[in-house]
Amino acid sequence: MSNTRSIANVYAGVPTTDGAGVKLTRMIGTPELDQVDPFLMLDRMDTDEPDAYIAGFPDHPHRGFETVSIMFEGQMHHWDSVGNEGELKPGDVQWMTAGRGIIHSEIPEMLEERLRGFQLWINLPAKHKMVAPKYQDIPADQIPVVTFDGGSVRVIRGTYEELTGPAESLMSVRVLDVNLTTGAGWSISLEDGRNLFLCVHEGSVNSDSREVAAPSIITFDGDGDVQVTAGDSGASILYCEGTALNEPIARYGPFVMNTHSEIRQAVEDFNSGSFGKF
């Protein structure tokens, strides 16, 4: 019989703004929860107020990590310096490897009076921080779904129940979109030593004799399986799991490197116009 992990902490997130004043809830990357190695940041968008997002995220650079944008409601227009352009619609995922440098813009748009989604930052190891940038636009109909009594799991990255998600990453991570009906249970097995978190973003779950309501991040102690049961209104969960890098981190806004000298070089490259050009 396998062990079951216990809840270590629950974090509610912090209201913040980013881009040109877009209102967000920062779930990871806060004073309370700096990271869940290798996951550096998780921002949650959830609004029915156009003024909260209308200016979007104009041109801005990234270096040294991967960004994952997941749309549930509304859409996002993307443009970048590598020549990619497209629309993320409900259910779509964008997986971008910034590597040595990319400049992009993201302009959200409400559909049916709501905008809802996530952006996740995944760190890259030192050996991959300066790789060529890569962009993946993954339509909802290309994401495999596992259905079971009481719920479903969309497999975005990694393998679940013998299905493999379409997203390609330089990191050993698994990202799942889990939806449960009232009272439905769900469990997942993972290798010992892997880091994970659950972001409960709709409804609530019970785990380890504790009820956790959205929006919340749950981290766990120990090894073994993770088990949750949906509350009275069901639950929607973003599940993220990965192998920790355990490398030094130097951050400065949109740059994530290993040393302060590498950060200074990123700023110099951006200011000189040589950003991403190698």
Residue pairs with C-beta under 8 A, 6 or more apart in sequence:
2 189
2 224
2 225
3 222
3 223
3 224
3 225
4 208
4 224
4 225
4 226
4 227
5 220
5 221
5 222
5 223
5 224
5 225
5 226
6 208
6 220
6 221
6 222
7 207
7 208
7 210
7 212
7 218
7 219
7 220
7 221
8 219
8 220
8 221
9 33
9 218
9 219
10 210
10 212
10 216
10 217
10 218
11 27
11 28
11 30
11 32
11 33
11 216
11 217
11 219
12 215
12 216
13 25
13 26
13 27
13 30
13 44
13 215
13 216
13 217
14 25
14 26
14 30
14 31
14 32
15 23
15 24
15 25
15 26
16 23
16 24
16 25
16 26
16 43
17 23
17 24
18 24
18 43
18 57
19 55
19 56
19 57
19 58
19 60
19 106
20 55
20 56
20 57
20 58
21 55
22 45
22 52
22 53
22 55
22 56
22 57
22 108
23 47
23 49
23 52
23 53
24 43
24 44
24 45
25 43
25 44
25 46
25 215
26 41
26 42
26 43
26 44
27 33
27 42
27 43
27 44
27 199
27 215
27 217
28 34
28 35
28 36
28 39
28 40
28 41
28 42
28 197
28 217
29 35
29 40
29 41
29 42
29 43
29 121
33 217
33 219
35 41
35 123
35 249
36 195
36 196
36 197
36 219
36 240
37 123
37 195
37 242
37 244
37 245
37 246
38 122
38 123
38 171
38 173
38 195
38 242
38 243
38 244
38 245
39 120
39 121
39 122
39 123
39 173
39 195
39 197
39 240
39 242
40 65
40 121
40 122
40 123
40 249
40 251
40 256
41 119
41 120
41 121
42 118
42 119
42 120
42 121
42 199
42 217
42 238
42 240
43 118
43 119
44 117
44 118
44 199
44 201
44 215
45 53
45 74
45 108
45 115
45 116
45 117
45 118
45 119
46 114
46 115
46 116
46 201
46 215
47 53
47 114
47 115
47 116
48 110
48 113
48 114
48 115
50 110
52 115
53 108
53 110
53 115
56 105
56 106
56 107
56 108
57 105
57 106
57 107
58 105
59 103
59 104
59 105
60 103
60 104
60 105
60 254
61 101
61 102
61 103
61 254
61 255
61 266
61 270
61 275
61 276
62 96
62 98
62 101
62 102
62 103
62 104
62 254
62 255
63 98
63 99
63 100
63 101
63 102
63 129
63 254
63 255
63 256
63 257
63 266
63 275
63 276
64 98
64 99
64 123
64 124
64 129
64 255
64 256
64 257
64 262
64 266
65 98
65 121
65 122
65 123
65 124
65 129
65 256
66 95
66 96
66 97
66 98
66 121
66 122
66 124
66 169
66 170
66 171
67 94
67 95
67 96
67 98
67 119
67 120
67 121
67 122
68 93
68 94
68 95
68 96
68 118
68 119
68 120
68 121
68 122
68 156
68 157
68 167
68 175
69 76
69 78
69 88
69 93
69 94
69 96
69 106
69 117
69 118
69 119
69 120
70 93
70 117
70 118
70 119
70 120
70 156
70 177
70 238
71 88
71 89
71 90
71 91
71 92
71 93
71 116
71 117
72 90
72 91
72 116
72 117
73 90
73 111
73 112
73 114
73 115
73 116
73 117
74 90
74 108
74 109
74 110
74 111
74 114
74 115
74 116
74 117
75 87
75 88
75 89
75 90
75 108
75 109
75 111
76 87
76 88
76 94
76 106
76 107
76 108
76 109
76 117
77 85
77 86
77 87
77 88
77 106
77 107
77 108
77 109
78 84
78 85
78 86
78 87
78 88
78 94
78 104
78 105
78 106
78 137
79 85
79 104
79 105
80 96
80 102
80 103
80 104
80 105
80 133
80 135
81 102
81 103
81 104
81 276
82 102
82 133
82 135
82 276
84 104
84 135
84 137
86 94
86 137
88 94
88 117
88 137
89 139
89 140
90 111
90 140
91 139
91 140
91 143
91 154
92 137
92 138
92 139
92 140
93 138
93 140
93 143
93 156
93 167
94 135
94 136
94 137
94 138
95 135
95 136
95 138
95 157
95 167
95 168
95 169
96 102
96 104
96 133
96 134
96 135
96 136
97 124
97 131
97 133
97 134
97 135
97 169
97 170
98 133
99 124
99 128
99 129
99 130
99 131
99 132
99 133
99 134
100 129
100 130
100 131
100 132
100 133
100 276
100 278
101 133
101 266
101 269
101 270
101 275
101 276
101 277
102 133
102 135
102 276
103 275
103 276
108 115
109 115
118 199
118 201
118 238
120 175
120 238
120 240
121 256
122 169
122 171
122 173
122 242
123 171
123 245
123 247
123 249
123 256
124 131
124 170
124 171
124 256
125 170
125 171
125 245
125 247
126 247
126 258
128 170
129 257
129 258
129 262
130 278
131 170
133 276
134 168
136 166
136 167
136 168
138 156
138 166
138 167
142 166
143 154
143 155
143 156
143 165
143 166
143 177
144 154
144 155
144 163
144 164
144 165
144 166
145 152
145 153
145 154
145 155
146 152
146 153
146 155
146 160
146 161
146 163
149 184
150 180
150 181
150 183
150 184
150 185
150 186
150 230
151 178
151 179
151 180
151 181
151 184
151 186
151 230
152 178
152 179
153 160
153 161
153 176
153 177
153 178
153 179
153 186
154 176
154 177
154 178
155 163
155 164
155 165
155 176
156 165
156 166
156 167
156 175
156 176
156 177
157 165
157 167
157 169
157 173
157 174
157 175
158 164
158 165
158 173
158 174
158 175
158 176
158 241
159 165
159 174
160 174
160 176
160 188
165 175
167 175
171 242
171 243
172 242
172 243
173 240
173 241
173 242
173 243
174 190
174 239
174 240
174 241
174 242
175 238
175 239
175 240
175 241
176 188
176 238
176 239
176 240
177 236
177 237
177 238
177 239
178 186
178 235
178 236
178 237
178 238
178 239
179 234
179 235
179 236
179 237
180 186
180 203
180 205
180 228
180 230
180 234
180 235
180 236
180 237
181 230
181 234
182 230
182 231
182 232
182 233
182 234
183 229
183 230
183 232
184 229
184 230
184 234
185 227
185 228
185 229
185 230
186 227
186 228
186 229
186 230
186 237
187 225
187 226
187 227
187 228
188 225
188 226
188 239
189 224
189 225
190 196
190 225
190 226
190 241
192 223
192 224
193 223
193 243
194 241
194 242
194 243
195 241
195 242
195 243
195 244
196 219
196 220
196 226
196 239
196 240
196 241
196 242
197 217
197 218
197 219
197 220
197 240
198 205
198 217
198 218
198 226
198 228
198 237
198 238
198 239
199 215
199 216
199 217
199 218
199 237
199 238
199 240
200 212
200 213
200 214
200 215
200 216
200 217
200 218
200 235
200 236
200 237
201 214
201 215
201 236
201 237
201 238
202 214
202 233
202 234
202 235
202 236
203 213
203 214
203 230
203 231
203 233
203 234
203 235
203 236
204 211
204 212
204 213
204 214
204 230
204 231
204 232
204 233
204 235
205 211
205 212
205 218
205 228
205 229
205 230
205 231
205 235
205 237
206 212
206 228
206 229
206 230
206 231
207 218
207 226
207 227
207 228
207 229
211 231
212 218
213 231
214 235
214 236
220 226
228 235
228 237
247 258
248 258
248 259
249 256
249 257
249 258
250 256
250 257
250 258
250 259
250 260
250 262
250 263
251 257
251 263
252 263
252 266
252 267
255 263
255 266
255 267
257 263
257 266
266 275
269 275
269 276
